[in-house]
Amino acid sequence: MRAVSIWISGFRSAVDNGRAHSVVVDLPRDQGGEDLGPTALELALMSLAGCIGTIFAIVAGKRKLSYESLRVELEGEKGEKTIEKIRGVLRIKTSASREEVETALKLTMEICPVGLIFEKAGIKPEIQVKLET
């Protein structure tokens, strides 16, 4: 795994993973940036949402829990310097029971690599399950 950040101008940089995937990070205009991409901190929260979605799909597959749609919505509460609290909702359209979905989410959070980084930093995401019909 690799990451390289190349400064473009102002507060804008291109971040690359060494596998031909890149994203631009920037600050909002009110912080002196051009708002041409998420901030690095926003990207961290986006990464957590993506990780939860990916790991949930792996866990659900192993548990034979099928679903028609899955959406992970997270809100990060920022303190003076960084994210201090994360709350969210996992919205899922499935015929599985709430208990099955909550078990899959619990297992997901136990192995989600990005979630584990947040947890080691003292931030345990609180995520509710919303079953959709």
Backbone as numpy.savetxt, mean C-alpha at the origin, in Angstrom:
# Nx Ny Nz CAx CAy CAz Cx Cy Cz
16.96 -7.08 -5.41 16.11 -5.92 -5.41 17.01 -4.68 -5.41
16.57 -3.67 -6.16 17.41 -2.49 -6.35 16.54 -1.27 -6.54
17.04 -0.11 -6.16 16.35 1.16 -6.41 17.39 2.24 -6.68
17.13 3.05 -7.69 18.00 4.17 -8.03 17.13 5.40 -8.19
17.52 6.50 -7.58 16.82 7.76 -7.73 17.72 8.73 -8.48
17.19 9.31 -9.54 17.94 10.28 -10.34 17.20 11.62 -10.30
17.89 12.64 -9.80 17.31 13.97 -9.71 17.07 14.52 -11.11
15.90 15.10 -11.30 15.55 15.71 -12.59 15.66 17.23 -12.48
14.89 17.81 -11.56 14.95 19.25 -11.31 14.12 19.56 -10.08
14.38 20.70 -9.47 13.62 21.09 -8.29 13.59 19.99 -7.25
12.39 19.49 -6.96 12.22 18.39 -6.00 11.78 17.11 -6.71
11.93 17.08 -8.02 11.47 15.95 -8.83 12.63 15.00 -9.12
12.36 13.71 -8.93 13.33 12.66 -9.23 12.61 11.50 -9.90
13.35 10.75 -10.69 12.84 9.50 -11.26 13.46 8.37 -10.46
12.60 7.48 -9.98 13.06 6.34 -9.19 12.83 5.09 -10.03
13.88 4.28 -10.16 13.85 3.10 -11.03 14.20 1.86 -10.22
13.59 0.72 -10.58 13.87 -0.52 -9.85 14.88 -1.42 -10.54
15.48 -0.99 -11.62 16.46 -1.80 -12.31 15.85 -2.87 -13.21
14.53 -2.89 -13.31 13.84 -3.82 -14.20 12.97 -3.06 -15.20
13.37 -1.86 -15.53 12.70 -1.01 -16.51 11.35 -0.47 -16.03
11.17 -0.36 -14.71 9.96 0.24 -14.15 10.39 1.47 -13.36
9.72 2.58 -13.65 10.10 3.79 -12.92 8.87 4.60 -12.56
9.07 5.49 -11.61 8.02 6.39 -11.16 8.68 7.73 -10.83
7.96 8.81 -11.06 8.46 10.14 -10.72 7.92 10.50 -9.34
8.81 10.97 -8.48 8.38 11.51 -7.19 8.62 13.01 -7.21
7.72 13.73 -6.54 7.80 15.19 -6.52 7.05 15.67 -5.30
7.22 16.94 -4.99 6.46 17.56 -3.91 5.28 18.32 -4.51
4.21 18.51 -3.71 3.09 19.33 -4.18 3.55 20.77 -4.40
2.78 21.50 -5.17 3.12 22.90 -5.48 3.24 23.74 -4.21
2.37 23.50 -3.22 2.42 24.31 -2.00 3.66 24.03 -1.15
4.44 23.03 -1.54 5.70 22.73 -0.85 6.90 23.00 -1.76
6.67 23.69 -2.88 7.75 24.09 -3.77 8.00 23.15 -4.94
7.25 22.08 -5.02 7.41 21.15 -6.14 6.52 21.51 -7.31
6.50 20.64 -8.30 5.66 20.84 -9.48 4.47 19.90 -9.49
4.34 19.04 -8.47 3.24 18.09 -8.31 3.12 17.16 -9.52
4.27 16.65 -9.99 4.29 15.77 -11.16 4.31 14.29 -10.78
4.17 14.00 -9.51 4.14 12.62 -9.04 3.88 12.61 -7.55
3.68 11.42 -7.00 3.47 11.34 -5.56 4.75 11.69 -4.81
4.61 12.07 -3.55 5.80 12.25 -2.72 6.32 10.86 -2.37
7.54 10.78 -1.90 8.10 9.50 -1.50 7.29 8.88 -0.37
6.78 9.71 0.54 5.98 9.20 1.65 4.63 8.66 1.15
4.02 9.37 0.20 2.78 8.86 -0.41 3.05 7.54 -1.12
4.19 7.46 -1.77 4.58 6.22 -2.46 4.71 5.06 -1.49
5.19 5.34 -0.28 5.30 4.30 0.75 3.91 3.76 1.10
2.94 4.65 1.26 1.57 4.23 1.58 0.95 3.50 0.38
1.21 4.00 -0.82 0.73 3.32 -2.04 1.34 1.92 -2.13
2.60 1.80 -1.76 3.28 0.52 -1.78 2.61 -0.46 -0.82
2.22 0.03 0.34 1.52 -0.83 1.31 0.20 -1.31 0.74
-0.57 -0.42 0.12 -1.85 -0.82 -0.47 -1.64 -1.87 -1.55
-0.63 -1.67 -2.39 -0.33 -2.64 -3.44 0.12 -3.98 -2.88
0.92 -3.93 -1.82 1.41 -5.16 -1.20 0.25 -5.95 -0.58
-0.65 -5.26 0.10 -1.79 -5.94 0.71 -2.63 -6.60 -0.38
-2.88 -5.89 -1.49 -3.66 -6.47 -2.58 -3.00 -7.70 -3.18
-1.69 -7.63 -3.39 -0.95 -8.74 -3.98 -0.90 -9.95 -3.04
-0.53 -9.72 -1.80 -0.40 -10.83 -0.85 -1.77 -11.42 -0.54
-2.81 -10.59 -0.46 -4.16 -11.12 -0.25 -4.54 -12.07 -1.39
-4.21 -11.68 -2.62 -4.52 -12.54 -3.78 -3.80 -13.89 -3.66
-2.56 -13.87 -3.21 -1.80 -15.12 -3.02 -2.44 -15.97 -1.93
-2.74 -15.35 -0.79 -3.35 -16.07 0.33 -4.72 -16.61 -0.07
-5.53 -15.77 -0.71 -6.87 -16.20 -1.13 -6.78 -17.38 -2.09
-5.85 -17.35 -3.01 -5.66 -18.46 -3.94 -5.34 -19.76 -3.22
-4.45 -19.69 -2.26 -4.07 -20.89 -1.50 -5.23 -21.41 -0.66
-6.11 -20.51 -0.21 -7.24 -20.89 0.63 -8.51 -21.16 -0.20
-8.36 -21.07 -1.52 -9.49 -21.27 -2.44 -10.65 -20.30 -2.14
-10.28 -19.08 -1.82 -11.25 -18.01 -1.57 -11.33 -17.19 -2.85
-12.42 -17.32 -3.56 -12.55 -16.59 -4.82 -13.29 -15.27 -4.59
-13.02 -14.32 -5.46 -13.69 -13.02 -5.37 -13.80 -12.42 -6.76
-14.77 -11.52 -6.91 -14.98 -10.83 -8.18 -14.24 -9.50 -8.24
-14.12 -8.85 -7.10 -13.38 -7.59 -7.06 -12.74 -7.42 -5.69
-11.65 -6.66 -5.69 -10.90 -6.40 -4.47 -10.34 -4.99 -4.56
-10.52 -4.23 -3.50 -10.02 -2.84 -3.46 -9.47 -2.58 -2.06
-8.26 -2.06 -1.98 -7.64 -1.72 -0.71 -7.52 -0.20 -0.65
-8.18 0.41 0.34 -8.16 1.85 0.52 -7.48 2.16 1.84
-6.42 2.95 1.81 -5.69 3.30 3.03 -5.63 4.80 3.23
-5.66 5.22 4.48 -5.47 6.61 4.87 -4.33 6.65 5.86
-3.31 7.42 5.54 -2.19 7.58 6.45 -2.33 8.88 7.21
-2.21 8.81 8.52 -2.29 10.00 9.36 -0.86 10.47 9.61
-0.54 11.65 9.10 0.82 12.16 9.19 0.98 13.02 10.43
2.03 12.74 11.16 2.38 13.57 12.31 3.30 14.68 11.85
4.17 15.12 12.72 5.09 16.21 12.40 6.04 15.84 11.27
6.54 14.58 11.27 7.55 14.21 10.29 7.15 13.07 9.36
6.37 12.13 9.85 6.09 10.94 9.04 4.71 10.37 9.37
4.36 9.30 8.73 3.09 8.62 8.99 3.12 8.05 10.40
2.06 8.30 11.16 1.98 7.80 12.53 0.88 6.76 12.70
-0.10 6.77 11.83 -1.21 5.83 11.94 -1.75 5.54 10.55
-2.17 4.29 10.34 -2.77 3.90 9.06 -4.07 3.17 9.34
-5.12 3.66 8.70 -6.43 3.01 8.77 -6.85 2.70 7.35
-7.64 1.65 7.20 -8.07 1.33 5.86 -9.24 0.38 5.80
-9.63 0.13 4.56 -10.74 -0.77 4.27 -10.34 -1.68 3.12
-10.61 -2.96 3.30 -10.47 -3.92 2.21 -11.89 -4.19 1.74
-12.22 -3.74 0.54 -13.54 -3.95 -0.04 -13.44 -5.15 -0.98
-14.31 -6.11 -0.76 -14.25 -7.33 -1.54 -15.65 -7.80 -1.91
-15.78 -8.19 -3.18 -17.03 -8.78 -3.65 -16.77 -10.27 -3.77
-17.41 -11.03 -2.89 -17.15 -12.47 -2.81 -18.36 -13.19 -2.22
-18.42 -14.49 -2.46 -19.46 -15.31 -1.82 -18.92 -15.92 -0.53
-17.65 -15.69 -0.24 -17.03 -16.21 0.98 -17.60 -15.50 2.20
-17.51 -16.13 3.35 -18.01 -15.54 4.58 -17.06 -14.45 5.08
-17.59 -13.57 5.93 -16.77 -12.53 6.55 -15.59 -13.17 7.28
-15.85 -14.25 7.99 -14.80 -14.94 8.75 -13.67 -15.42 7.83
-14.03 -15.97 6.68 -13.01 -16.44 5.72 -12.17 -15.27 5.21
-12.82 -14.16 4.90 -12.12 -12.99 4.38 -11.22 -12.38 5.47
-11.75 -12.27 6.68 -10.95 -11.71 7.78 -9.75 -12.59 8.10
-9.91 -13.91 8.01 -8.78 -14.81 8.23 -7.73 -14.61 7.15
-8.17 -14.50 5.90 -7.23 -14.28 4.79 -6.51 -12.94 4.96
-7.22 -11.90 5.42 -6.59 -10.60 5.66 -5.58 -10.69 6.80
-5.93 -11.39 7.86 -5.01 -11.56 8.99 -3.73 -12.25 8.54
-3.87 -13.32 7.76 -2.70 -14.04 7.24 -1.90 -13.14 6.29
-2.60 -12.35 5.51 -1.95 -11.40 4.60 -1.05 -10.44 5.38
-1.61 -9.86 6.44 -0.87 -8.86 7.20 0.31 -9.47 7.95
0.26 -10.77 8.22 1.37 -11.44 8.90 2.57 -11.63 7.98
2.34 -11.62 6.65 3.45 -11.88 5.72 3.69 -10.78 4.69
2.85 -9.76 4.68 3.01 -8.65 3.72 4.34 -7.94 4.01
5.33 -8.02 3.11 6.64 -7.43 3.38 6.61 -5.93 3.70
5.80 -5.18 2.98 5.74 -3.73 3.23 5.02 -3.47 4.56
3.99 -4.25 4.84 3.29 -4.12 6.12 4.21 -4.40 7.29
5.10 -5.37 7.12 6.05 -5.71 8.18 7.03 -4.56 8.42
7.40 -3.85 7.36 8.28 -2.68 7.53 7.57 -1.62 8.38
6.31 -1.34 8.06 5.55 -0.36 8.84 5.41 -0.83 10.28
5.11 -2.11 10.47 4.94 -2.64 11.82 6.23 -2.51 12.64
7.37 -2.80 12.01 8.66 -2.67 12.72 8.94 -1.22 13.07
8.33 -0.30 12.35 8.47 1.13 12.64 7.45 1.59 13.69
6.66 0.64 14.21 5.68 0.96 15.24 4.34 1.41 14.71
4.08 1.15 13.43 2.81 1.55 12.81 2.08 0.30 12.37
1.06 -0.09 13.13 0.30 -1.29 12.79 -0.99 -0.86 12.07
-1.08 -1.14 10.77 -2.27 -0.74 10.02 -3.54 -1.38 10.58
-4.59 -0.59 10.69 -5.91 -1.07 11.12 -6.79 -1.13 9.88
-7.15 -2.34 9.46 -7.90 -2.50 8.22 -9.19 -3.25 8.49
-10.31 -2.67 8.07 -11.62 -3.30 8.20 -11.98 -3.99 6.90
-12.80 -5.02 7.01 -13.32 -5.72 5.84 -14.72 -5.22 5.55
-14.97 -4.87 4.29 -16.32 -4.49 3.83 -16.70 -5.47 2.73
-17.69 -6.31 3.00 -18.19 -7.23 1.99 -19.16 -6.49 1.09
-19.00 -6.66 -0.21 -19.88 -6.00 -1.17 -20.65 -7.06 -1.94
-21.85 -6.72 -2.33 -22.69 -7.66 -3.05 -22.82 -7.29 -4.51
